[in-house]
Amino acid sequence: MNNTESWWEVMAKGFLMVLSGPSGSGKGTVSKALMERNDDIVFSVSATTRQPRPGEIDGENYFFYTKEKFNDMIDNNEFLEHAFVHTNYYGTPKKFVMEQIEKGEIVLLEIDVQGALQIKKNHKEAVFIFLLPPTMDELKDRITKRGTESKADIDTRFSNAFKELDFVGEYDFFVVNDKVELAVLDIEAIIHSERLRVKRHKNIKEQVTKKQVTKKGGN
């Protein structure tokens, strides 16, 4: 424990934090900004069969797999979740996530709605956050300005976004990404509150009592 950390921050159990939302809501941008401000959050790299976008790095942004390799991993039960989204497969390698949680780390998982719902069935203690655009017009404008999809792809993603909004009620929290820095602050507030959940701690009474005894001994 360093001088800036309290026992209730250090002793909290690790947990999985799921961030999802429609394409164009800014999941990648918000996740990157959140990671830059918080070195105690571990990013879970997902696997996909889609082609890399300009600047994306295999093993850092995604694990880029062929459909054959992806299907082999499904057969071997190596994914925490997997889904077919738009025109490609996406999935979360299980081993890395579970190892980090066991170490007490917060694991940030940026996935689509289908994947989030799969995880919710088997991992009730995960924290689910839905990232929203301020308006749907803004969402379409963001997708278009990326310049990485065809018109058909843009129309598909925009249509799917309306369907995904139907699942907001399945999440624990929603955050509106109007300004990235404000969205990050909202997520940090969620993390702080989750660290204070009683179920994420053991022996709270012992921790409090131990500090009191130490203080008396120092007087």
C-alpha distance (Angstrom), angle and dihedral (degrees) to the residues before:
residue distance angle dihedral
M1 . . .
N2 3.80 . .
N3 3.79 126.0 .
T4 3.81 93.7 -93.6
E5 3.81 96.8 50.6
S6 3.79 126.3 85.3
W7 3.81 124.1 -149.9
W8 3.82 91.0 -110.4
E9 3.81 89.2 58.6
V10 3.79 95.9 45.4
M11 3.80 98.1 41.3
A12 3.83 97.1 49.1
K13 3.79 115.5 113.5
G14 3.77 118.2 -110.3
F15 3.76 118.4 -104.6
L16 3.77 143.2 -173.7
M17 3.80 116.5 -109.3
V18 3.80 113.4 -161.0
L19 3.81 118.3 -157.8
S20 3.78 118.6 -173.3
G21 3.77 141.1 149.0
P22 3.80 141.9 137.4
S23 3.78 121.7 -44.1
G24 3.80 106.1 -87.3
S25 3.81 95.4 28.9
G26 3.80 88.7 112.3
K27 3.81 101.9 -109.1
G28 3.80 93.5 150.4
T29 3.81 94.7 46.0
V30 3.80 93.8 47.0
S31 3.82 92.5 45.2
K32 3.80 91.4 51.6
A33 3.81 92.7 49.4
L34 3.81 90.8 46.7
M35 3.80 92.0 51.6
E36 3.80 92.3 48.1
R37 3.81 90.3 56.4
N38 3.81 97.5 41.3
D39 3.79 121.0 49.1
D40 3.81 91.9 179.8
I41 3.82 93.7 69.7
V42 3.80 119.5 89.2
F43 3.80 117.7 -150.2
S44 3.80 116.4 -136.5
V45 3.79 110.5 -140.5
S46 3.79 112.2 -141.3
A47 3.79 127.4 -148.9
T48 3.80 124.4 -125.6
T49 3.79 141.9 172.5
R50 3.81 93.9 -143.8
Q51 3.78 122.2 106.8
P52 3.84 117.8 -95.6
R53 3.80 116.8 -99.3
P54 3.80 118.7 -130.5
G55 3.81 109.5 -68.9
E56 3.80 96.4 13.8
I57 3.80 116.4 131.8
D58 3.80 125.5 -148.3
G59 3.81 110.3 -115.5
E60 3.80 92.7 16.0
N61 3.80 107.0 58.8
Y62 3.80 95.1 16.7
F63 3.77 140.6 -22.8
F64 3.80 100.8 -110.1
Y65 3.81 108.4 -147.4
T66 3.78 135.2 174.6
K67 3.79 116.3 -113.7
E68 3.80 89.1 -110.4
K69 3.82 93.6 56.4
F70 3.79 91.4 43.5
N71 3.80 91.9 53.1
D72 3.81 90.6 49.4
M73 3.81 89.7 55.1
I74 3.81 90.7 49.6
D75 3.80 89.7 53.0
N76 3.81 90.1 50.5
N77 3.84 92.5 49.9
E78 3.80 91.6 -120.7
F79 3.81 96.5 142.7
L80 3.79 129.6 84.8
E81 3.80 85.0 -154.1
H82 3.77 137.7 -15.4
A83 3.77 135.2 -172.4
F84 3.79 143.8 173.2
V85 3.80 106.9 -118.6
H86 3.80 125.2 -178.2
T87 3.83 97.5 -37.1
N88 3.82 103.9 -27.3
Y89 3.80 144.2 61.2
Y90 3.80 121.8 -107.5
G91 3.80 127.9 -174.6
T92 3.80 145.7 163.0
P93 3.82 117.8 -124.7
K94 3.81 105.2 -127.0
K95 3.81 104.0 -150.1
F96 3.81 98.9 62.4
V97 3.81 95.2 47.9
M98 3.79 95.7 49.6
E99 3.80 93.2 46.3
Q100 3.80 92.1 53.8
I101 3.80 93.6 47.9
E102 3.81 89.5 51.7
K103 3.82 87.7 55.7
G104 3.80 90.0 55.5
E105 3.81 95.6 -105.6
I106 3.80 127.7 144.7
V107 3.80 106.7 -122.9
L108 3.80 116.7 -155.2
L109 3.78 112.1 -150.6
E110 3.80 117.6 -172.1
I111 3.81 108.0 -163.1
D112 3.80 144.5 142.1
V113 3.79 125.4 -92.1
Q114 3.82 94.5 -99.3
G115 3.79 91.3 56.1
A116 3.79 93.1 45.5
L117 3.80 91.9 54.3
Q118 3.80 90.9 50.7
I119 3.80 90.8 53.1
K120 3.79 92.5 47.0
K121 3.81 90.8 60.5
N122 3.80 93.1 59.4
H123 3.82 105.4 22.8
K124 3.79 109.1 49.4
E125 3.81 93.4 167.2
A126 3.79 93.9 63.4
V127 3.81 118.0 106.6
F128 3.81 114.8 -124.0
I129 3.82 121.7 -154.6
F130 3.81 124.4 -178.6
L131 3.81 114.8 -153.8
L132 3.80 113.9 -148.3
P133 3.81 132.8 -168.2
P134 3.82 115.5 -128.0
T135 3.83 88.9 -115.8
M136 3.80 137.0 -2.2
D137 3.81 90.1 -118.2
E138 3.79 88.4 59.2
L139 3.79 89.6 48.6
K140 3.81 93.4 55.4
D141 3.79 90.9 45.7
R142 3.82 90.9 54.0
I143 3.80 92.9 49.6
T144 3.79 91.8 48.8
K145 3.81 94.4 47.5
R146 3.81 91.9 54.3
G147 3.78 87.6 73.6
T148 3.80 92.4 -156.7
E149 3.82 100.2 105.9
S150 3.78 134.7 63.2
K151 3.80 120.3 -118.3
A152 3.80 89.4 -100.7
D153 3.81 90.6 52.7
I154 3.80 91.4 48.1
D155 3.80 91.3 51.4
T156 3.82 90.8 48.3
R157 3.80 93.5 49.9
F158 3.80 92.5 46.3
S159 3.81 91.8 49.3
N160 3.81 90.8 48.2
A161 3.81 90.4 49.7
F162 3.81 91.0 64.9
K163 3.82 90.1 51.0
E164 3.81 92.0 48.5
L165 3.80 91.4 54.6
D166 3.81 87.8 67.0
F167 3.82 88.3 71.0
V168 3.81 99.1 55.9
G169 3.80 88.2 103.9
E170 3.82 90.4 64.2
Y171 3.82 91.1 64.7
D172 3.80 130.6 84.0
F173 3.82 96.0 -136.5
F174 3.79 140.8 10.2
V175 3.80 125.9 -149.6
V176 3.82 123.6 -167.0
N177 3.79 112.5 -139.4
D178 3.79 101.4 -150.3
K179 3.81 92.4 129.9
V180 3.79 118.7 16.2
E181 3.80 95.7 -139.2
L182 3.81 91.7 54.2
A183 3.80 92.5 46.9
V184 3.81 88.8 53.0
L185 3.80 91.7 51.2
D186 3.80 90.1 51.9
I187 3.81 91.4 52.3
E188 3.81 91.3 47.3
A189 3.81 88.4 54.1
I190 3.81 89.4 52.7
I191 3.81 90.9 50.3
H192 3.80 91.5 50.0
S193 3.81 92.4 51.3
E194 3.81 92.0 46.8
R195 3.80 90.9 53.5
L196 3.80 87.7 58.5
R197 3.80 95.0 53.5
V198 3.79 109.3 122.6
K199 3.82 92.5 -135.9
R200 3.81 90.6 60.9
H201 3.80 92.2 61.7
K202 3.78 137.2 66.6
N203 3.79 126.2 -152.8
I204 3.79 97.2 4.8
K205 3.79 91.1 166.3
E206 3.81 91.2 52.8
Q207 3.79 91.6 51.3
V208 3.79 93.4 50.7
T209 3.81 93.3 44.4
K210 3.80 92.8 47.2
K211 3.81 90.8 55.5
Q212 3.79 90.8 49.8
V213 3.83 92.2 51.2
T214 3.81 91.2 48.2
K215 3.79 90.7 51.5
K216 3.81 92.4 50.5
G217 3.78 91.2 49.6
G218 3.78 90.9 53.7
N219 3.80 94.8 55.0
